[in-house]
Amino acid sequence: METHLGKIKSLQSKIEAALKDSDFEKLANLSTELTSSVEDLVSNSIYKKNVTESELVDLQSLLSSVEKYQEITSTKFKAYTSKVSRNQKMHQAYKQ
């Protein structure tokens, strides 16, 4: 369990950095990797039987973080697409 949680925590840090940089491509890759790590963790019956209280707290924190990441990503991506669209319109107007 510790190795899975360690990897998940590492991915969280990388996701936060990608969010800060608005690096949506890297964010997508990290999100896929995070999903895979969490699926590996929860599908392992040995881990299910030996989960500690501390690990449950970590997993609850992960869930909260993922929800926060989804919200931030949505907001940033909307702002990014709006900016790109505005720039394209300005470019088209300038060309005419």
Helices and strands as residue ranges (DSSP letters): H 2-20, H 24-43, H 45-49, H 53-95
